[in-house]
Amino acid sequence: MTTAAPAPAGALPRAAARVGALPAGSLAQLLHLGKELGALDLAGGVPGSPLPPPAVLEAGAGQLLHGDNQYEDTSGNLTLREQIADTLPGRPDPRTELTITTGASEALSVATLATVDPGDEVVLLEPFYENFLAALALAGGVPRFVGLKAPDWRWDPRELEAAFGPRTRAVIVNSPANPTGRTLTRPELEELAALCEKWNVTLISDEVYAPFVYDGARHVSAAEVPALRDRSIVIGSLSKAYALSGWRIGHLRACPQITERLRAVHLATSFSASGPLQRAVAASGVLRDASWQPAARLEHLRDRMVGLFTAAGLPCRAPEGGCYIMADIRGITDEDCDTFVRRLATRRRVLVVPGRCFFRDHTTDSGHVRIAFNKSTDVLAEAERRLADGL
């Protein structure tokens, strides 16, 4: 019988392996660098536009001062669920098909933990939102990447089909997408649905940017595709659509059977999202305000930002939705994207994100940068001033 040697004096207890598998959080480090340099933040997606509706802020203040500041129903405030349901296509049953979460980040983790066991494979479209890898690391899932082809950011159907197999448990998509701004079409969702049916796979669809679709197009939710009705989990949020990212109010939509699983995991992770803030949103009536249409303003900001960077020497493709531009820098510089971003932050004091943050291999240059355009007009005007002499 062998006996484990005692730990060296002063040694810390070992960390769980899943911690080492988490992404490095490179965007957070970049934002810290930007603050040190006094750079204008066109990197993070914290909304500078739109501003939160005044009615919801007033309701929030009143709720905190004079309302109920205790727990809410673990599935979410029912009135709020009813109001969210009214905004979604097909109007899901708010009692059995909607769950309020602590932001879309918890919604993503809950969806992944409720679906994926350690060793299960999950199809990811690349480039991807960095938190998708974090959610998979926590669940022990194994990513199978499908590269999207620039500049349209579409998949090769043969590569997509080859990524599915007997170990595939889920596929995670984001539409409109962070960082590319691609919005999935109904035929693309139907292509995914056919593969999900063939391999008995769950589609997890992050649709937090659904209110921001441009050029007269309409967002198509995974929940609208009949073949995905009972095998999809749709993630939504108030963070960007109502500029309430600090309130951490997200939601999950799924059929009743899947919702039961999601609620069991949600109960074990956060118990419930902020009760007072849920009640404030419901009382404010902002979700029923038909005049709240921020997409038109963001489309104007998108066009202005595309024009700004094009005039500065970096032609940009206008995204179909969301609040980010994914720009190819290889036509104007031989620098890798990290070097380009640091030079821009140092010389022009304008911060954008190196594209490699959204690819699996951070050591390989992506040749792209991500630019956030959900900013105030003052920020855009200052960016125009700083970039007047080019990049």
N, C-alpha and C positions, 0 to 999 in steps of 0.2 A: 504494500500500500504506500502510495506516494503522498507526501504532504506538501502543499503549496508553500513556497518560501514567503516569509513575511515581507510586506511592502517596505521599501526603503523609507527611512525617516523623512517626514515632510512631504511624502508623495500624495498627490491628490487622487481621490477615487476615479476610476476610469469612466469615461463618458460612454453613453450608448452609441452603437455604431451608426444609428440613423442621424446623429448630430453631424458626424463627419461627412455624410452623404448630402447634407443640405448645401444649396448654392452659397457662394461666398458673400452675397449681398453687395455686389459691386456697384449697383446704382446708389445705394446709401453712402458708400465711400466716396463716390463721385460728387454727390450733392454736398458732402462735407468739404471736399476740395474747392468746389465752386464758392462756398461761403468764405473760405479762407482768402480766395482771390478777389472777392467782391464781384463775381461774375453774375450776369443776368441769367436767371434760371429759365431756360427753354428745354430743360431736361426732364424734370419731374412733371407728373400729370395732375398735380394739385390744382383744382380749378381756380383760375383768376377770372374766368368767364364761363358760364353765367355766374352771377352772384346769387346767394341763397334768396329765395322769395321772402320778402319782409314778413309776410303772414306767418311763416313757419318759425321765424326767429321770435316773433312776439308770442306765439303759442308756446314756444320752448321756455321763454323766460317766465311766463305765467305758470306753466306746469311746474317748473322747479320751485317757484316761490310759494305757490298756493295749491299745488295739486298733490297727487299721489306719487311719492318718490320711492316706492317699493317695487318688488318683483312684478313681472308681467306673466301672463300665460306662457308657458315654455314654448308653445308653437307660434307665439306672436299675438299681439293685440288683434282681436277679431275684427274690429272696425277697420284697422289698418290693412289687414289681409283682404277684406272685402274691397277696399279702395284700390289696392294693388291689383286685385283680380280684374277690376273694371278696366284697367289700362292694358291688359295682356290679351293677345289674340285668342279667341275661343273661350274666353273667361273661365279659367279653372275654378273648381270648387274651393272657396277659401277655407272651408273647414277641413277638407281631406287632402288637398293637393298643393297647399302653400304653407311654407314655414319661414318665419322671420329669423334671421341669423345675425351674428355680430359682424356685420359687413360681408362683402363678397369673399374676403379671404377665408373667414370661417366657413362660409358656404362651400367653397372649393375643397377645403380640408374634409368637411363632413361628407360631401359627395364622394370623395376619393376613398375615405376610410370605410364608408358604407358599401363600397363596390369592390375594392381591390384588396386581395390578400397578398402577403409577402411572396414574391416570385411570380406573380401575375404580370403579364405584359400589357402595356398601355401604349396606344398609338398617339404620337404627338406630331403636330405639324411644325416645321422649323422654317423661319424663326418663330419663337414662342415667348409668351409672358413668363418671366423667370420663376414666378410662384408656382407654375405648373410642376416644375421639377421639385420644388420644395414639398408640395403636397404628395408627390409620388415617393419621395424619400421617406416621409413620415409613415406612409402606408406600406413601404417595402416593395413598391411596384417597380417593374423594369421597363424603361422607356424604349419604344421602337420608333425611330425618327423617320419622318417623310419630308424631304426637302421641298420647299416651294420655290418656284422658278421666278426670279426677278426678270423684268420689272412688274409683271402682272401678279406675281405671287400666287401662282396656281400650281397644283400638283400634277404629276404624271400619273394617269390612272393605273398604269401597270405597277408603278412603285407603291402606290397606295394599296392596291390589292395584295401585293407581296408582303406588306407589313402585317397583315392579319393572319392568324393561325390558331391552332387549338389552345394555345396558352393566352390568347388575347382576351382580356376581361373588359376593357374600356377603351374608348377613344376620346380625347379631350380636344375641343375646338373652341375658337374665340372669334365671334362675329358680331359687329365689326372688330377687327383684330388689332391688338397691341402686339407688335409695333407697326405693322404694315398698313393698316387701314383697309385691308380687304374685307369685303362683305360677301358671305357665302350666298350663292344663288339657290333657288329651289332645286334645279337639276343636280347641283353639287351635294346638297343635303340628301337627295334621293339616292345618289350614288353611295354616300356613306350609309344610308339606311339599308340598302341592299347587302352591303358587307356586314353590317351589324346583325341583320337577320340571319345571314348565312352562318356566322360564327357565334351567335347568341351573345352579343356584346352590348354594353350600355354606352350610350353617347352622352358625355358630359359637355354641355354647351354653355360657355361663359358669354352672356349677352348683356354685360353691364353697359356697353356703349350703344345698345339698340336704339335709343332715342336720337342718336346722331348719325343719320344717313343722309347723303347729299345728292344734288343734281336730279331731284325729282324721283329718286328711287325709293323703294319701301323695304324695310327690314323684314326678312323672313325668319321666323323663329323655328328652331328644331321641333317645337311642340306642334307646329302647324302641319308637319309631314305625317300623314296617317301611319306609316310604317314605324315611325319613331314615337308615336303617342305613348306607348307603354314601355319604352326602353330608353327614354331620355330623361336627363336631369338638367333643368335650365336654371342658370344662376343669373340673378339680377341684383340691382343695387340702387340706392338713392344718392350715392357718393358723387357721381359725375353729373347725372341728369338734373339734380337739384342742388349741386354744389354743397353737399352735406357730408363730405368725406370724414370729418371728425366725429360725426354722430354714429358711425358704424352701424348702419341699417342696411342689411342685404336680405335676399330671400331666395328660396329654393322652390322650384316648381317641378312636380313629378306626379305620376299616377298614384292613387291611394296606397297601393301595395308598396311601392318604392318609398313613398313619403313616410310610411311607418318606420322603415329602416333608417331614413334620414333623421327623423325625430329622435330615435333611440340614441344615435351617435351625438346629435346636437345636445340632448339632455346630459350626456356624459362629458361633453367638452365645455360648454359655456352656460348650460342650464337655460338661460334666456338672454336675449338682447336687451339693451337699456329700456326699461319700462317707461320712465318719464318721457324719453325722447320719442318712443313709438307713439305714445298717447298724444304728444304734442303734434306730430305730423298728422295723425288722424284728425285731431281737433281743428287744425289749420285749414283743412280742405284743399291744400295745394294740389293734391293728386287729381282733383276733380275740376281744376281750373283750366278750361280749354284755351285760355289766352297764353298759357305757359308753353312757348314753342322756342326753345333755345337753339334748335338745329339751324334755323336760318341765320342767326347771328354767328354761330360757329362756322358755318359755310363761308361767310364773309371773312372771318378771321383766317380760315384755311387759305383762301385765295390770296389774302394779303401776305401771309407768311410764305406761301409758295413764290409770290412775286418778289418778296424781299430777298430770299436766298438765291433765286434765279438771277436777280439783278446784281447780287454780290459775287456771282460766279459759280453757283452750285445749282444747276437746273434740277427741279424737283417734280416728281409726279404727284398730282393731287390725289389724295386718298379718297376712297369711296365712302368711308365712314370713320367714326371714332374721333380722336383728337390728336393724332400723331402723323407725322410725315416721315417715311423711311427713304432717305436720300442716298444715292450712290455717289461717292466722292472720287471714284477712280478716274473720272474724266478730267479732274483738275489737279490731282496731286498723286505723287508716288508714295506718300506717307501711309503707314497703316492707320486704321481708324482711331486707335488710342492716341497716337502722336498728333494726329490732326485735331482731335478734341482738346487735348492739353494746350496745343498752340493757340487754338481759337479762344480758349478760356484765359490764357495768359496775355495774349496780345490784344484781343478785342474785348475781353471780359464778357464773353457770351458762352454759356454752357449748354452743350447738347450731349447726347449719350452715344458712346461708341457702339456700333451695331453688334459687336461680338458678345455683348451682354445677353443677346437674345438667341445665341447659338450654343450648341452643346460644347464645343471646343473653344474655350476662351483664349487659347494660344494661337489660333488661326485667325488671320485678319478677315473680317467680313466685307470690307470695302464700303460699308454703309454707316450712317449716323441716323439717330432718331431725334426728331424735333417736335416738341409739344407746342400746339397752337391754341390751346384753351386758356389764353392769357388775356389780361386786361389790355385795353387800347393804349394805356400809358406804357406798359411793358413793351408792346410792339413798337411804339414810337421810339422808345429808348433803344430797342434792338436795331431799328433802322438807322438811328444816329451812329451807333457803334460800328455798324457794318457798312457805312456809307463809302468807305474806301476799299471795300472788298473783304474777302476772307483771309 
